[in-house]
Amino acid sequence: MIAVIDSMTFAVAFAASVWVFAFTLVPALPRIAAILRGEAEYEAANAFVAVSDRRVRTRARPVQRVRLVSLREAA
């Protein structure tokens, strides 16, 4: 019974990996092949956009000020 469950788990994992491959890489294969053959322009530099966060951030401040206690006072 454990061998059957093990085989079914492997089959499901394999099917999931094939599904991910089919719906992500396969549609891009013609473009990848054209880039490798040199027929399409490779625009990696223009493909990425740097986005910066312009909000002003302040440091988190503690709600209560902590007093430094010496070891003698604590004892």
C-alpha positions as a Markdown table, in Angstrom:
| # | Residue | x | y | z |
|---|---|---|---|---|
| 1 | Met | 0.0 | 0.0 | 0.0 |
| 2 | Ile | 2.8 | 2.4 | 0.8 |
| 3 | Ala | 4.5 | 1.6 | -2.5 |
| 4 | Val | 1.2 | 2.5 | -4.3 |
| 5 | Ile | 1.0 | 5.8 | -2.4 |
| 6 | Asp | 4.6 | 6.5 | -3.1 |
| 7 | Ser | 4.1 | 5.9 | -6.8 |
| 8 | Met | 1.0 | 8.1 | -6.9 |
| 9 | Thr | 2.9 | 10.9 | -5.1 |
| 10 | Phe | 5.7 | 10.7 | -7.7 |
| 11 | Ala | 3.2 | 10.7 | -10.6 |
| 12 | Val | 1.4 | 13.8 | -9.2 |
| 13 | Ala | 4.7 | 15.6 | -8.7 |
| 14 | Phe | 5.9 | 14.7 | -12.2 |
| 15 | Ala | 2.7 | 15.8 | -13.7 |
| 16 | Ala | 2.9 | 19.1 | -11.9 |
| 17 | Ser | 6.4 | 19.7 | -13.1 |
| 18 | Val | 5.4 | 18.9 | -16.7 |
| 19 | Trp | 2.4 | 21.3 | -16.4 |
| 20 | Val | 4.7 | 24.1 | -15.2 |
| 21 | Phe | 7.1 | 23.4 | -18.1 |
| 22 | Ala | 4.3 | 23.3 | -20.6 |
| 23 | Phe | 2.7 | 26.6 | -19.6 |
| 24 | Thr | 5.8 | 28.6 | -18.9 |
| 25 | Leu | 8.7 | 27.6 | -21.1 |
| 26 | Val | 7.0 | 26.1 | -24.2 |
| 27 | Pro | 5.3 | 29.4 | -25.3 |
| 28 | Ala | 8.7 | 31.1 | -25.0 |
| 29 | Leu | 10.7 | 28.6 | -27.0 |
| 30 | Pro | 10.3 | 30.3 | -30.4 |
| 31 | Arg | 11.6 | 33.6 | -29.0 |
| 32 | Ile | 14.4 | 31.8 | -27.2 |
| 33 | Ala | 15.4 | 30.0 | -30.4 |
| 34 | Ala | 15.3 | 33.3 | -32.4 |
| 35 | Ile | 17.5 | 35.0 | -29.9 |
| 36 | Leu | 20.0 | 32.1 | -30.0 |
| 37 | Arg | 20.0 | 32.1 | -33.8 |
| 38 | Gly | 20.6 | 35.9 | -33.8 |
| 39 | Glu | 17.4 | 36.7 | -35.6 |
| 40 | Ala | 15.8 | 38.6 | -32.7 |
| 41 | Glu | 17.3 | 41.5 | -30.7 |
| 42 | Tyr | 18.2 | 40.7 | -27.2 |
| 43 | Glu | 16.9 | 43.6 | -25.1 |
| 44 | Ala | 18.0 | 42.6 | -21.6 |
| 45 | Ala | 19.1 | 46.1 | -20.7 |
| 46 | Asn | 15.7 | 47.6 | -21.6 |
| 47 | Ala | 13.7 | 44.8 | -20.1 |
| 48 | Phe | 14.3 | 45.8 | -16.5 |
| 49 | Val | 13.1 | 49.0 | -14.8 |
| 50 | Ala | 14.6 | 50.2 | -11.6 |
| 51 | Val | 11.9 | 51.5 | -9.2 |
| 52 | Ser | 12.9 | 53.5 | -6.2 |
| 53 | Asp | 10.7 | 54.2 | -3.2 |
| 54 | Arg | 10.5 | 57.9 | -2.7 |
| 55 | Arg | 8.7 | 57.8 | 0.6 |
| 56 | Val | 10.5 | 59.3 | 3.6 |
| 57 | Arg | 11.1 | 56.7 | 6.2 |
| 58 | Thr | 11.8 | 57.5 | 9.8 |
| 59 | Arg | 13.4 | 55.3 | 12.3 |
| 60 | Ala | 11.2 | 53.4 | 14.7 |
| 61 | Arg | 11.4 | 54.9 | 18.1 |
| 62 | Pro | 10.6 | 53.1 | 21.3 |
| 63 | Val | 7.3 | 54.0 | 23.0 |
| 64 | Gln | 8.9 | 54.4 | 26.4 |
| 65 | Arg | 12.4 | 55.7 | 27.1 |
| 66 | Val | 14.5 | 53.1 | 28.8 |
| 67 | Arg | 16.5 | 54.2 | 31.7 |
| 68 | Leu | 19.9 | 52.7 | 32.1 |
| 69 | Val | 20.1 | 50.9 | 35.4 |
| 70 | Ser | 23.5 | 50.1 | 36.9 |
| 71 | Leu | 24.2 | 46.7 | 38.3 |
| 72 | Arg | 24.2 | 48.0 | 41.9 |
| 73 | Glu | 20.7 | 49.4 | 41.6 |
| 74 | Ala | 19.4 | 46.3 | 40.0 |
| 75 | Ala | 20.8 | 44.1 | 42.8 |
